[in-house]
Amino acid sequence: MILKGPIEKAKLYVESQQKIEESTKVKNRKIKPGPCITISREPGARANIISERLTDFLSNYYNANPIQWTVFDKNLIEKVLQDHQLPQRLGKLMEEKKYSAVHSITTELLGGQPSIWSLVHKTTETILQLAQIGNVVIIDRGANVITSKLWNSFHIRLVAPLEDRINHVQNLYNFDKKEALDYIKKEDSDRKDYIMNYFHKDINDPLLYHLIINTHMISDEEAAEIIGKAVMKKFPEMFSPND
């Protein structure tokens, strides 16, 4: 069996949605969206691993939406570029989380590329499109704020002690301790600024989330199961055990 990476999974998700959409148009029926789970995380809190475990867990339960569960993180950038027919060179720009308003205005005036505000707007549109399809886990980029009014959304915040986060980042990127700490400090600041500058919310506000999990206390599998069972409790009509 060939294991698929996140980009391939994202492409399959989009392709399967398009095929189902065409099929339902022919049959004149509508598919109800599945859940949209958003994950906001402190850097180093193991969000990517837990998200993959979560989609594995939820895939064991029948859901009326036939779309396969998929995680969108960095692959969300590829989806935005594809949706809005943007040049691939903008991918690097969109990976940089700390966007300044001055830079946004300057790039728009110079006409060299879409303004940062425009890119944030396009990312928001793509997140809403994915949420309305469902069976999706979207990490960061203000997804919890963007989808807060959608009936099928469920919002998670993952946190962990600094030492745990440093150890995880060291292992993930082969950093020494100082490099890992510098990375975490910058990511923390950038993500907080992004949410405040573009959505006027405090990323650490507990009222933005259904559930906050300290990953120091539990394993990846336990975290995934806690989230998965909470989602099924929230949307019981969407799930039943697979035969």
N, C-alpha and C positions, 0 to 999 in steps of 0.2 A: 504494500500500500504506500502511495506517495503522500507524504505530509504536506499540507498546503500552508504557506505563510500568511500573515495578516492581509497583505495586499491582494493575494489571490482569493482569499476568503471574502474580502470586501467586494471584489469584482463578481464573484459568484452570487453574492447576496443581491447585488444590483441586477444582474442578468436574470436571476430567478424571479425577482419581483416584476421585471418587465414582461417575462413570459406569462406569469400568472395574471398580470393586468390585462394582457391581450386575450388570454383565455376567458377571463370573467366578462370581458366586454362582449365576446362572441356569445356567451351563455346568458348575458344580461343579468348577472348577479354580482354582489359586492362582498369582498372579503373583509372581515372585521380585523382591525389592526391588533397585533399582539402587544405585550408590554414594552415600554421603553424605560430602561434602567440607566440612570446617569450616575457616574462615579467621579466625585471630586476627591483629590488625594493630596496629602503631603508628599513631597518627593521622597522616594525611598520607602513608602508604606506598602509596597508590593501590589499595586493596583493591577498591573498587567497580568501577573500570574493569577491573582484572585479572579479577575474577569474571565480568563480562559477556563478556570475551574468552574466558575458560575455558569457559563454557557454549556459546559459539559453536563453539569447537574440538571439544568433546566431542559436539556435535550432529552432527558429520560422521561419527560412527561408530555403527554399529548396536548397540543395547543391548536385551536381551530385555524390559526394563521399558518399556512404551509411553508413560510419562509424560514430557512435555517437560521438559528441563533448566531449572531456575528458581533464581534467587538470592533468598534471604531475608535482608534487613538491617533497615531501618526498617519494611518491610512485614510483618516478623514480628510487630510490635505489633498490626497490624490482624488478623492471623491469630489471635493470642491472644485479643483482644477478641471475635472471632467465635466461636471454639471454646468459650469459657467464658461467652458471653452477658453480657459485661461492658459497662457504659456507656462510650460513646465518650470521655467526659470523662477517663477514666483513661489515655487515650492519651498525654496530656501528661506525666502522672506517670511512666509507664513509659519515656518518652524520657530522663528524667533518670537518668543512670547512677550517681550517687553517692547510694545509699540508706543512711540511718543506721538502726541498730537502735532508737534512741530514737524516731525518727519512726515506724517501723514499729509499735512497741508502742502509741504514743499514738493513731495512727489506728485501730488495732484496738479499743482501749478506748472511743474516742469513737463508734465504729460508723458513722463517716461514709463509709468506703470500705474495701475489702479491705486487709489489712495488706500491707506490702511483701514480707514473707516469703511471703504467700499468692500475690502476683503473680509472684514469682520461681518458686514451685512450679508455677504455671499455665504460665509461659513454658517451664519445663523439660519439662512434659508435652507441650506443642506441639512443641518441638524433637525429642523422642523420636518423636512421631507422624510428623513430616516425615522423619526419618532412616529410619524403618521403611518408608516409601514409596520413598525413594531418588530418584536423579537430581536431587539438590538440593545447592546450595552455601549454607551458613549462616554468616553473618559475626557474630563476637563473641558476647556473652551467655553465655560459658562453654560454648558448644556442643561444643568439643573435649573438655572434661571430662565433660559430660553423656553424650556418645556414645562415650566411651573404651572401653566394653566391647562395643560392637556390632561384629560381624564386617565390616560393610560400610562402616565409617567410615575416613576418611583426613584427617589434620590438618596444616594449614599455618600457619606464622607468617610474616608479612611485616614486614620492618624496613627502615629507610632512615636515612641521616645526617640530623641535625637540619635542616641548611640545605635539603636536598631537601624535607623535610616542610613547612618554613615556606613555601617557594615554591609547593608544591602547594596548601596551605591558602589562601594569598593568592589564587591564581588561582581556586580553587573557590568561595570565599565573598566575594571582593572585599575582603579585609581588608588593612590595612597590616601592616608587619612585626611591630610590637608586638602588634597584635590576634591575628595568626596564632600568635605565640610563646605568648601567654597562653592561647589556645585549646588548643594542643598540650599545654602543661603541665597544664592542668585535665583534659583527656581522658586523658592518661597516668595521672594520679593516680586519676581516677575508675574507669578500667578495672581498674587494679591492685587498688584497694580492693574493687571488685565481686567479682572472682575470689577474693580472699583471704577476704572476709567471708562469702560464700555457698557457696564450694566449697573453701575452705581450701587453695588452690593458689597458687603464684607464677606469674603470667602469663608471666614471662620464663624460666621453667624450660625448657631445650631438650628435656628428656625428655618433655614433653607433646606433642611434634610429630613427625610423620614427616619433615617437610621445613621448613627455615627459609630464606627467600629475601631477599637484600638487593636491593631494587628499584632501588638506585642503579646497579647493575652491568649491568642488562638492561632491555629495553623491556617494555611491557605485553604485547605479543604473545609475546615470548620467555618471559616469566614464565608466561603462560597455557599455553604449549606444554610447558614443563618440568613443570608441575603435571599437566596432562592426560596426558602420557606416563607419568608416575610412577603415576598412578591406574590407567591401563590395564595397566601392568606388574604392579601389585598385584592387580588383578582381571581377568586375561586372559580368563577364561571369559565375561565380561560384554560384551566388545567385539569387533567385526569391522568392516571398512570398509563404508560404505553403498554400495549399487550405484548 
